[in-house]
Amino acid sequence: MADMLAARPWTTRAECATEERAEHFFPENLGRHLASPSVLLALLTCERCEARQECGHEAMVPTIVTHIPGEPDPVPMLPTGVWGGSVEKERRAALEIAGDPDAAAALLETTFPQRLEERVAAFLAVGDRNADGRLRTKSWQRRRVEELLAEREDEVEVSA
């Protein structure tokens, strides 16, 4: 992750730049379900990142141009994965609602706490069982999410 971010000035303050395992920022099933531990792990990292706003602004600018079969011209695309506390699907929706990248980034930053809490609630609601009632295995991501959620609770208790 650090190599990918090295050219951007805000990345010296980015929490994700120090992550040893960056795959949770680019999960294969990104956004398929609200309770995804890999997406939640990335968002919990974004929550404590002081560069989240700059990262979110950058993620609103199409930087990847790809050729899509059947399209006569290149199609600009938003960066994939979790950037600035949002997934690509959320960034596309924010652009559609807000109309321009700056307003969309501001909308996503404003709604970040609510979107994060919705994912936390979904993750907690899923619990330790699959939909068919079998015990869920604890992946490293699931264990790390549980650790970060416990740290959040500790921080809330200390500040109260």
Secondary structure as the mmCIF struct_conf table of DSSP 4:
data_model
#
loop_
_struct_conf.conf_type_id
_struct_conf.id
_struct_conf.beg_label_comp_id
_struct_conf.beg_label_asym_id
_struct_conf.beg_label_seq_id
_struct_conf.end_label_comp_id
_struct_conf.end_label_asym_id
_struct_conf.end_label_seq_id
HELX_RH_AL_P HELX_RH_AL_P1 ALA A 2 LEU A 5
TURN_TY1_P TURN_TY1_P1 ALA A 6 ALA A 7
BEND BEND1 ARG A 8 ARG A 8
HELX_RH_3T_P HELX_RH_3T_P1 PRO A 9 ARG A 13
HELX_RH_3T_P HELX_RH_3T_P2 GLU A 15 THR A 18
BEND BEND2 GLU A 20 GLU A 20
HELX_RH_3T_P HELX_RH_3T_P3 ALA A 22 PHE A 25
BEND BEND3 PHE A 26 PHE A 26
TURN_TY1_P TURN_TY1_P2 GLU A 28 GLY A 31
BEND BEND4 ARG A 32 HIS A 33
TURN_TY1_P TURN_TY1_P3 LEU A 34 ALA A 35
HELX_RH_AL_P HELX_RH_AL_P2 PRO A 37 GLU A 47
TURN_TY1_P TURN_TY1_P4 ARG A 48 ARG A 48
TURN_TY1_P TURN_TY1_P5 GLU A 50 ALA A 51
HELX_RH_AL_P HELX_RH_AL_P3 ARG A 52 ALA A 59
TURN_TY1_P TURN_TY1_P6 MET A 60 MET A 60
BEND BEND5 VAL A 61 VAL A 61
STRN STRN1 ILE A 64 THR A 66
TURN_TY1_P TURN_TY1_P7 PRO A 69 GLY A 70
BEND BEND6 PRO A 72 ASP A 73
STRN STRN2 VAL A 75 MET A 77
HELX_LH_PP_P HELX_LH_PP_P1 LEU A 78 THR A 80
BEND BEND7 GLY A 81 GLY A 81
STRN STRN3 TRP A 83 TRP A 83
TURN_TY1_P TURN_TY1_P8 GLY A 84 GLY A 85
STRN STRN4 SER A 86 SER A 86
HELX_RH_AL_P HELX_RH_AL_P4 GLU A 88 ALA A 98
BEND BEND8 GLY A 99 ASP A 100
HELX_RH_AL_P HELX_RH_AL_P5 PRO A 101 VAL A 126
TURN_TY1_P TURN_TY1_P9 GLY A 127 ASP A 128
STRN STRN5 ARG A 129 ARG A 129
TURN_TY1_P TURN_TY1_P10 ALA A 131 ASP A 132
BEND BEND9 GLY A 133 GLY A 133
HELX_LH_PP_P HELX_LH_PP_P2 ARG A 134 ARG A 134
STRN STRN6 LEU A 135 LEU A 135
HELX_LH_PP_P HELX_LH_PP_P3 ARG A 136 THR A 137
HELX_RH_AL_P HELX_RH_AL_P6 TRP A 140 SER A 159
#
